[in-house]
């Protein structure tokens, strides 16, 4: 139903005037999901960069991400959400929740409103189907910019356990179906493994300014981040390590349980506790893992069941020597991680990244290549420029 648009609406969208945009600037529809906050935090960084270049950006998202990005021009849609139970994704419940007719109808109406009130020149999707559908229905250039595409468009260099083969294949299929046929794929990844699909390039992680400016110290606490509020064994398992103080984010409340201190989310508090921690416990979310790596924090990972992309990230943490990956959350596993803390600290201290400059350059090159304001006879030159801007970003396996 995303494609049931009148030809008149479609023509209007593609022939919109540039209004008061400065020379060379364009209008961009930028879409992202609200499941987890990693998409939102890095999108905030990239959107600010695009606005600083003079472009006009409308952001299509929902719920927590819409609230987090409220300083921008928001097109609020009904976003997809995963349903959890004790830290595990419930596949059937997630499917039925996301296929409610009311949600689909709302997004269809949002699509029509976007078509009337905003006339983008290109679209950027951070794992967002809505923006992809809009681009395809209006014959607009689209850039896919996300980390999850790594499992579908790159050669992963880890051994997938037999019991996770189905999850791996499902992840590859769903990711391939999410945003097919984009003009370019910028895969945000620091993991070893070259692209194997056409029009696919790897770029370094996009980091928040507060992380780039943070000055890491080594305090007496571990930072814990958990996206599922239903994990009932979190506190009792952490209490099996009574000599360690744990600052826990993600449970959406302020409580103290002996050595386990639950904290409501605030960006300043979270970044301060991350920068001053001696190690991090997390699931397998890519954004926090790469922020911890940038700040040279060892990682103890417990990827959420049925989310293969999280298992992939956590496995690379262990493969590169930055920490451990465990499939079951247990206090004994935390202690096992702590027993090897020194070697993990030494390994992650070698990680290096040169800010966000390479990611910015790659996105800017895409805009230059596909901007409708660039004459057709220079498109080929721009493509060469795009390719050179993302070639050689990874000089070594662990640094940029």
ABEGO torsion letter per residue (X at the ends): XAABBBAAAAAAAAABBAEABBBGBBBBBBBBBABEAAAAAAAAAAAAAAAAAGBBBBBBBBEAAAAAAAABBBBBBBBBBBBBBGGBBBAAAAAAAAABAAAAAAAAAAAAAAAAABBBABBBBBGBAAAAAAAAAAGBBBBBBBAAAAAAABBBABBBBAAAAAAAAAAAAAAAAABBGBABBBBBBABBEBBABBGBBBBBBBBBAAAAABBBBBBABBBBBBABAABAAAAAAAAABAABBBBBBGAGBBBBBEABBBBBBBAAAAAAAAAABABBBBBABAAAAAAAAAAGBBBBBBBBBGBAAAAAAAAAAAAAGAEBBBABBBAAAAAAAAAAAAAAAAAAAABBBBEAAAAAAAAAAAAAAABAABBAAAAAAAAAAAAAAABGABABAABX
